[in-house]
């Protein structure tokens, strides 16, 4: 049977030595490149060892396996971001405060570029029951807390600053993802300037326009995108009987729950059938496999996003939208996002999704981006503001904040999640300071479920 494999050397093991330490770092750097090129799931220990020019036995001297390599890169990435938040200087509605914020976001972008493959894979491996879930959740919780502490040190005593810190973390992460994947239609400097302006206005709505003008450059105009696909609003079950349509609706809802909680790759049809309260044979009567179920959910989700984008356009047809009407739209969208969260996760976190799923994602994103652009462009400002970046921020808010806040604050009702989104939109995108001097968002009534 051969001799048992000896224990791997840890990163601080005295047995490694300087040469071994260099080998260890080389393996980590190589793995980072492999994960970037192939993704975590498709990368094997053999791939990493071959690319690093070492044998499998040598790699196992330093790491127990691919999971440990990935975990150490996650830890390294998180530590880099933690160092940045510790070095962040005082914030405030002043030139110095805005400069500190701008520096932090710029350094964050540098860290993102260095560890882009880890950030891109973040949501792929962040699902219930997966080995990295506790590590990712712990980092998100800790980093949101650090941001909240920085807000407190800047004079904020609002009880919702932890929610604000989490929303800020999620938005910055997602906007950098857009920048990295080429979704951004403007250059990196304009993305950084626009993001800094939005965040400054969210945190300090009384910031003088001269402060914003002094640091932010004037972006070159870029034409907003147009719609790329239309969707039939009629339900797919319209040709079925009432009982069959109800069964399909239960299966789709169960599939959405399973894909959201377990991730599409790890969910199976047994779990979907059990969640829906039907036999496997009943499920296969309507869906040949989980890919067919995902395709239906994806098409419905895309149609819902396109419809939501059209309604947002209606609100901004003659200028900035009425606050109450916009808040109602945000409440509806958060509820809608919760229902189709599993399909949305595949759209943005699975690079190997089927072509029809990618088409749905592109169509929905383009429609919503165009509507978001027109929303931010409906406001007259006396400081430079790249509306394309404002649209990216709104997409980040809508695509990532509802699910991210539900993970960290599962007890929060949907209206509380919409509060955080509304604060970003009203202050950061529409230049409205809102009532009161604190950070508390306007509490809207809970919409009907």
C-alpha positions in Angstrom: 0.0 0.0 0.0 3.0 2.3 0.2 4.0 4.6 3.0 1.6 7.3 4.3 2.0 10.8 3.1 3.7 13.0 5.7 2.1 16.1 7.0 2.4 19.2 4.9 4.6 22.1 6.0 2.6 25.1 7.1 3.4 28.7 6.0 5.4 29.4 9.2 6.9 26.0 9.7 10.6 26.2 10.7 11.3 23.1 8.6 10.7 25.0 5.3 13.7 27.3 5.3 14.3 30.2 2.9 14.5 28.0 -0.3 11.3 26.1 0.7 9.6 29.4 1.5 10.4 30.6 -2.1 9.0 27.3 -3.5 5.9 27.7 -1.4 5.3 31.3 -2.6 6.0 30.1 -6.2 3.3 27.4 -5.9 0.8 29.9 -4.6 1.5 32.4 -7.3 1.2 29.7 -10.0 -2.1 28.5 -8.5 -3.4 32.1 -8.6 -2.6 32.2 -12.4 -4.2 28.7 -12.9 -7.4 29.7 -11.0 -7.6 32.9 -13.2 -7.2 30.9 -16.4 -9.3 27.9 -15.7 -11.4 28.6 -12.6 -11.3 26.8 -9.3 -13.4 23.9 -10.2 -11.5 23.0 -13.4 -8.0 23.4 -11.8 -6.4 20.2 -10.4 -3.4 19.6 -8.2 -1.6 18.2 -11.2 -2.3 21.4 -13.2 -0.8 23.5 -10.4 2.3 21.3 -10.0 3.0 21.0 -13.7 2.7 24.8 -14.2 4.9 25.4 -11.2 7.6 23.0 -12.4 7.4 20.8 -9.3 6.2 17.3 -8.7 3.0 16.4 -7.0 5.0 15.0 -4.1 6.8 18.4 -3.7 3.5 20.3 -3.8 2.1 18.0 -1.1 5.1 18.8 1.1 3.7 22.3 1.4 0.0 21.9 0.9 -2.5 19.2 1.8 -4.3 19.8 -1.5 -6.0 22.3 -3.8 -8.4 23.4 -1.1 -5.6 24.5 1.2 -3.9 26.4 -1.7 -7.1 28.2 -2.4 -7.8 28.9 1.3 -4.3 30.4 1.8 -4.8 32.7 -1.3 -8.2 33.8 0.1 -6.5 34.5 3.4 -3.7 36.4 1.7 -6.2 38.5 -0.3 -8.3 39.2 2.8 -5.2 40.3 4.8 -4.3 42.7 2.0 -7.7 44.4 2.2 -7.6 44.5 6.0 -4.3 46.3 5.8 -5.9 48.9 3.6 -8.8 49.6 6.0 -6.3 50.0 8.8 -4.3 52.5 6.8 -7.4 54.5 5.8 -7.1 58.1 7.1 -9.9 60.2 8.5 -13.0 60.6 6.3 -15.2 63.6 6.1 -16.8 66.3 3.9 -13.5 67.9 3.2 -10.8 67.7 0.5 -8.6 65.7 2.9 -11.4 63.3 3.7 -12.3 62.8 0.1 -8.7 62.3 -0.8 -8.4 59.5 1.8 -11.5 57.8 0.5 -10.2 58.1 -3.1 -6.9 56.6 -2.0 -8.6 53.7 -0.3 -10.7 52.8 -3.4 -7.7 53.1 -5.6 -5.7 50.7 -3.5 -8.7 48.4 -3.3 -8.7 48.3 -7.1 -5.0 47.4 -7.1 -5.6 44.5 -4.7 -8.5 43.4 -6.8 -6.3 43.3 -9.9 -3.6 41.4 -8.0 -6.1 38.8 -6.7 -8.8 39.1 -9.4 -9.1 35.3 -9.8 -10.0 35.0 -6.1 -12.6 37.7 -6.3 -14.1 36.3 -9.4 -14.3 32.9 -7.8 -15.6 34.3 -4.5 -19.3 33.8 -5.2 -18.7 30.5 -7.0 -17.3 28.9 -3.9 -19.5 30.9 -1.4 -22.5 28.6 -0.9 -23.9 26.7 2.1 -22.1 23.5 2.8 -19.0 24.4 0.8 -15.7 24.3 2.7 -14.9 28.0 2.0 -18.2 29.4 3.2 -17.2 30.0 6.8 -14.0 31.7 5.7 -15.7 34.0 3.2 -18.5 34.8 5.7 -16.1 35.6 8.5 -14.1 38.0 6.2 -17.3 39.8 5.0 -18.5 40.1 8.6 -15.2 41.4 9.8 -14.6 43.8 7.0 -18.1 45.3 7.2 -17.4 45.8 10.9 -14.1 47.6 10.1 -15.9 49.9 7.7 -18.5 50.6 10.4 -15.8 51.3 12.9 -14.2 53.8 10.5 -17.6 55.5 10.1 -17.9 55.7 13.9 -14.5 57.3 14.1 -15.7 59.9 11.6 -18.5 60.9 13.9 -21.3 58.6 12.8 -23.4 57.1 15.6 -26.2 55.7 13.5 -27.2 52.1 14.4 -27.4 51.1 10.7 -23.8 51.8 9.9 -23.0 48.1 9.9 -25.6 47.6 7.1 -24.1 50.6 5.3 -20.6 49.1 5.7 -21.7 45.8 4.2 -23.5 47.5 1.3 -20.4 49.6 0.7 -18.2 46.4 0.7 -20.5 44.6 -1.8 -20.8 47.6 -4.1 -17.0 48.2 -4.3 -16.4 44.5 -4.9 -19.0 44.3 -7.7 -18.0 47.5 -9.5 -14.4 46.2 -9.5 -15.7 42.9 -11.0 -17.4 44.9 -13.8 -14.1 46.8 -14.4 -12.1 43.5 -14.5 -14.4 41.6 -16.8 -14.7 44.4 -19.3 -18.4 45.3 -18.6 -17.3 48.9 -17.8 -17.6 51.2 -20.8 -15.2 53.8 -19.4 -11.5 53.7 -18.5 -10.4 52.7 -15.0 -9.7 56.2 -13.8 -13.2 57.3 -14.6 -14.6 54.3 -12.7 -12.5 55.2 -9.7 -13.5 58.8 -9.8 -17.1 58.1 -10.2 -17.2 55.4 -7.5 -15.4 57.8 -5.1 -17.9 60.5 -5.8 -20.9 58.2 -5.2 -19.5 56.9 -1.9 -18.5 60.4 -0.7 -22.1 61.6 -1.3 -23.6 58.6 0.4 -21.4 59.1 3.5 -21.3 62.9 3.5 -24.2 64.3 1.5 -23.2 67.9 2.6 -19.8 67.7 0.9 -19.2 71.0 -1.0 -19.2 70.5 -4.8 -15.8 72.2 -4.9 -14.3 69.3 -3.0 -15.6 66.8 -5.6 -14.5 69.0 -8.5 -11.0 69.3 -7.2 -10.2 65.6 -7.4 -12.5 64.1 -10.0 -11.7 64.4 -13.7 -14.3 65.3 -16.4 -15.2 62.0 -18.1 -15.4 61.7 -21.9 -19.0 61.2 -23.1 -20.0 57.7 -23.9 -23.4 56.8 -25.6 -25.6 54.7 -23.3 -26.4 51.1 -24.6 -29.7 50.3 -26.2 -32.0 47.3 -25.6 -30.8 44.0 -27.1 -33.7 41.5 -26.6 -37.4 41.5 -25.8 -39.1 39.0 -23.6 -42.7 37.7 -23.7 -44.4 38.7 -20.5 -46.9 35.9 -20.7 -46.1 32.9 -18.4 -44.7 29.7 -19.9 -47.4 27.7 -18.1 -50.3 29.4 -19.9 -50.9 26.3 -22.0 -51.1 24.0 -19.0 -54.1 23.2 -16.8 -54.5 24.9 -13.5 -53.2 21.9 -11.5 -50.2 21.3 -13.7 -49.4 25.0 -13.8 -49.4 25.1 -10.0 -47.1 22.1 -9.8 -44.6 23.7 -12.3 -44.7 26.9 -10.2 -43.9 24.9 -7.1 -41.0 23.2 -8.9 -39.6 26.5 -10.1 -39.8 28.1 -6.7 -38.1 25.0 -5.2 -35.4 25.1 -7.8 -34.8 28.8 -7.1 -34.4 28.0 -3.4 -32.0 25.1 -4.0 -29.9 27.0 -6.5 -29.6 30.0 -4.2 -28.7 28.0 -1.0 -26.5 25.3 -2.5 -25.3 26.8 -5.7 -26.4 25.5 -9.1 -23.4 23.1 -9.4 -24.1 21.4 -6.1 -27.9 21.4 -6.1 -29.6 18.2 -7.3 -33.1 17.4 -8.5 -33.8 15.2 -5.4 -33.5 18.3 -3.3 -35.7 20.3 -5.7 -38.4 17.6 -5.7 -38.3 17.3 -1.9 -38.5 21.1 -1.5 -41.5 21.2 -3.9 -43.2 18.2 -2.2 -43.4 16.1 -5.3 -42.0 12.8 -6.6 -38.9 12.7 -8.8 -41.1 11.3 -11.6 -43.4 14.3 -11.4 -40.4 16.6 -11.7 -39.1 14.8 -14.8 -42.5 15.1 -16.4 -41.8 18.9 -16.7 -38.0 19.2 -16.6 -35.6 16.7 -18.2 -32.7 17.9 -16.0 -31.7 20.7 -13.7 -30.3 22.6 -16.7 -33.8 22.8 -18.2 -35.1 24.1 -14.9 -32.4 26.7 -14.7 -33.2 27.8 -18.3 -36.8 28.5 -17.4 -35.9 30.3 -14.2 -33.3 32.3 -16.1 -35.7 33.3 -18.9 -38.3 34.4 -16.3 -35.7 36.3 -14.3 -34.5 38.1 -17.5 -38.0 39.0 -18.5 -38.6 40.4 -15.0 -35.5 42.5 -15.2 -36.4 43.9 -18.6 -39.8 44.8 -17.3 -38.4 46.4 -14.2 -36.0 48.5 -16.4 -38.9 49.7 -18.5 -40.8 50.8 -15.3 -37.7 52.6 -14.1 -37.5 54.4 -17.4 -41.2 55.4 -16.9 -40.2 57.0 -13.6 -37.4 59.1 -15.2 -39.2 60.1 -18.4 -39.5 63.8 -17.4 -36.7 64.3 -14.9 -35.6 62.9 -11.6 -38.1 60.3 -10.2 -40.5 61.0 -7.4 -38.8 59.7 -4.2 -41.9 57.7 -3.1 -42.3 56.1 -6.5 -38.6 55.2 -6.7 -38.8 53.7 -3.3 -41.8 51.6 -4.3 -39.8 50.4 -7.4 -36.8 49.4 -5.2 -39.0 47.5 -2.8 -40.5 45.6 -5.7 -37.1 44.8 -7.1 -35.7 43.5 -3.9 -38.6 41.1 -3.5 -38.2 40.1 -7.2 -34.4 39.5 -6.7 -35.0 37.3 -3.7 -37.3 35.1 -5.7 -34.8 34.6 -8.6 -31.6 34.8 -6.5 -30.5 31.3 -7.7 -30.7 32.2 -11.3 -28.9 35.5 -10.8 -26.1 33.7 -9.0 -25.5 31.6 -12.1 -25.6 34.7 -14.4 -22.8 36.5 -12.6 -20.8 33.7 -10.9 -20.6 30.8 -13.3 -18.4 31.5 -16.3 -19.3 28.1 -17.7 -23.0 28.6 -17.9 -24.8 27.6 -21.0 -25.1 30.0 -23.9 -28.8 30.7 -23.4 -28.1 31.6 -19.7 -25.4 34.0 -20.8 -27.7 35.6 -23.3 -30.3 36.1 -20.7 -27.8 37.7 -18.4 -26.4 40.0 -21.1 -29.9 41.1 -22.2 -31.1 41.8 -18.7 -28.0 43.6 -17.7 -28.0 45.8 -20.8 -31.6 46.8 -20.4 -31.1 47.6 -16.7 -27.8 49.4 -17.3 -29.5 51.7 -19.9 -32.3 52.5 -17.5 -29.9 53.1 -14.7 -27.8 55.4 -16.9 -30.9 57.5 -17.8 -31.7 57.7 -14.1 -28.3 59.1 -13.1 -28.4 61.4 -16.2 -31.7 62.9 -15.2 -30.0 64.9 -12.4 -28.2 68.3 -13.0 -25.0 68.5 -11.0 -22.4 71.3 -10.5 -19.5 68.8 -10.3 -18.2 66.2 -12.8 -20.1 62.9 -12.7 -19.7 59.9 -15.1 -23.2 58.6 -15.5 -21.9 55.3 -16.8 -20.3 54.7 -13.4 -23.4 55.7 -11.6 -25.3 53.1 -13.7 -22.6 50.5 -12.7 -23.1 51.4 -9.0 -26.9 50.9 -9.4 -26.4 47.6 -11.0 -24.1 46.5 -8.3 -26.6 47.6 -5.7 -29.4 45.6 -7.3 -27.4 42.5 -8.2 -25.4 42.0 -5.1 -26.7 43.9 -2.0 -30.1 42.0 -1.6 -28.5 38.6 -1.5 -25.4 39.8 0.4 -27.4 41.4 3.2 -29.7 38.4 3.4 -26.7 36.2 4.1 -25.2 38.4 6.9 -28.6 39.7 8.3 -31.1 36.9 7.7 -33.4 38.3 10.2 -33.8 41.6 8.3 -37.1 42.1 6.3 -36.8 42.9 2.7 -37.8 46.5 3.4 -34.7 46.9 5.6 -32.6 45.7 2.7 -34.3 48.2 0.4 -33.4 50.9 2.9 -29.7 50.5 2.3 -30.2 50.4 -1.5 -32.4 53.5 -1.3 -29.8 55.4 0.7 -27.2 54.8 -2.0 -29.5 55.8 -4.8 -30.9 58.9 -3.2 -27.6 60.3 -1.9 -25.0 58.9 -4.2 -26.8 58.8 -7.6 -29.6 61.5 -7.3 -27.7 64.0 -5.2 -30.4 64.2 -2.6 -29.3 64.6 1.0 -32.6 63.3 2.4 -34.2 64.2 5.7 -32.1 64.4 8.9 -28.4 64.8 9.4 -27.6 61.2 10.2 -27.1 58.1 8.0 -30.5 56.6 8.8 -32.4 55.8 5.6 -36.1 56.7 5.2 -38.1 53.8 6.5 -40.7 52.7 4.0 -43.7 50.5 4.7 -43.2 46.8 4.1 -44.6 46.0 0.7 -47.1 43.1 0.5 -45.6 39.7 -0.2 
